[in-house]
């Protein structure tokens, strides 16, 4: 049975080409990748890019399909999930986005488009706690993030971990979802630290 993904923003701001390619690999190392069961990791994720990155990706390969404001990549990330690139007018301004859509659900690209427009049409720039955590995960170098392994309790194995400063004890790994507000603020870029808390949809 098909389960609709939760559409979720995973990076705040306009990603550079380098950041875009890093986010294509943001789940590298996840145990589900090794087990070829990664569809749920990607489906529904999206982030903003510049027009130049949108056009660059369009020129790499002939698209799988094209519509007036979006196209899909011919190469699939996993199973039936592939990259969809969108050019959208939001509040009278053209903006460009990348998202992962599960094409086994033919409505997925249009639903992602609706979710992006709804999210980006908010009158005040704000972030939910989950968006802050996703931004931290997307922007943290591979050497400072990972997944809970055998040294962790069985109940949390496979969950995402990040390196945090532990005062006089140096650094320690901590579950991403367990970061305190102070730890989240310390890991966010300065321009994002004081954005108001958005209400999760």
N, C-alpha and C positions, 0 to 999 in steps of 0.2 A: 504494500500500500504506500502511495506517495505521501510524504510529509512535507508540508510547505515550510520553507526556511524562514528564519527571522531575519529581516533585512537590517543590517547594522553597519554603522560607520566605523571604520577602523583606523582612521588617521585624520587629524584636524589640520586644516590648511590645504594648500595646493602642493601636491607631491612633486618633487623634482624627478628627473628621469632615473637618477640613482635610487631615490627613495621608492619610486614605482617598482623598479626591478627587485629591490629588497622585499617589498611587500608581496610580490608574486611568490616569494619563498618564505613567507612569514611562518609557515607551519612546518618547515624543514626540521626534522628531528622528532616530530610528534609520533608516538607509537602507531597511530592509525595510518600514517603514511607507509610504514613498513608492511603493514597488514593489508594494504590496498583498500582501505576502508575510510578514505579521507573525504568523501563527498560532503559530509555534514560540516567539515571544517571550513570549506570554501563557500558553499552555496549561501548567497545572501550578503556576503561582505562587499562593501563599496568604499571608495575614497575619491577625492577630487584630484584632477590632473590639469595641466596646462594644455592649450590648444596644440602646441607643438608636439607634445607627447601623444595626444590623440591622433594627430596626423601621421606621426612616426609609426605608430602601431598599425594604422590603416595600410601603410605602404609595405609592411613586412611580408604579408601573404594576402592573396585574394581572400576576402571575408567569406565565412560560411553562409551568411546572409546579410542583407542590408535593408534598413528601413530609413525613413526620412531623417530620423534623429538618432539612430543607433546602428551598430553593426556588431556581429559576433565573430570571434576568432575561429578559424578552421581547426586549430589544434586544441584538444580538450585537456584541461588540467587533470581531471580524474573522472572516470565513469562518464556521466552525461553533463558534467559541469564544465563550462567554458567561460572565457572572458567576453564581456559585452562592454562596448565603449559607447558612451552617450554624449550628445551635444544638446544641451537644454537651455532654454531661456527661462531664467528665474528672476522674478522682479525686474523684468526688462533688460537683464544682462545675460549674455551668453556665457555659459560655463561648461566644463567638460569633466566627465567622470568615467571611472572604471568600476565594474562590478562583476561578481561571479554569479552566473545564473545556471540553474539546473534545467536544462532544456527538455528533460522528460516531462516537465510541466510547461506547456506551451504559453501559459499566461505569465510565466516568471519574469521575462524582460519588461513587460508593461507594468507589472506590479512593482518591480524594482524602480522603474522610472517614477511612478507615483510616490513611492516611499522617499526617494531622494528629493523630489520637489517639495514634498510636505516637510521634510526635515530641514531643508535649506531655506525655506520661506519663513522661518521663525523671525519675528521682528527684532529679537535681541540675541546676539551671539552667546551661546551657553553650551555646556557639555554635561552629559550625565556622568555618574561615577563609572559606569561601564565603558563609556566612550573614552574617559581618561585612562582607564586600564588598557584599553585596546591601543590607544596612542602610545602608551609606554611600551607595550609589547612590540608594536610596529617599529618603533624608533630605537629600541635597545639593541646594541651589537650582539651578535650570536654568542660571543665569549661571556656575556653577562646575563644570559637567559637560558632556560632549558626546561626540562621536564623532570618531575619527581620520579626517582628511580627506586632501586631496591632498598636503599637506606632510609626511605620514608615509610611511614605506616601504609599498610596495604590499601586503606580506604582513600588515600590521596595520590597513589602512584599514577603517573601519566598526566597529572595536572601541571599547569605552567608555573615555573619558578623564575624569580629574578634576584639579582644580587643587590643587597641593601647594605648601607653603612650601619654598623652596630656599635657605634660609639667607641669606647676604649678597647672593645673586643675586635675591632677591625670590621670585616664584612661577613655577611652570612647570606645564604640562600633563603628565600621566603616565598611562599605561595603568592602568586600574583593577586589572586582574589582576596588575600588577607592583608594587603598593604593598608596601613593606616592613612588617614588624610594627610598627615605630615609627610609620610614617605611618598605618597602620590605627588604632593606639591614639589618635593625635592627632585623628583624624577622628570617632572614636566618642564618644558622650556619656559623661561620667564614670562613670555607673552601669554601663556595659557594658564598660569597658576591662579590667577585671580578672576577667571571667567566665572559667572554665576552658575549655580547648579541647575541643570535642566531637569525637567520632570520626564522620566522615561515614558515612552509611548506605550 
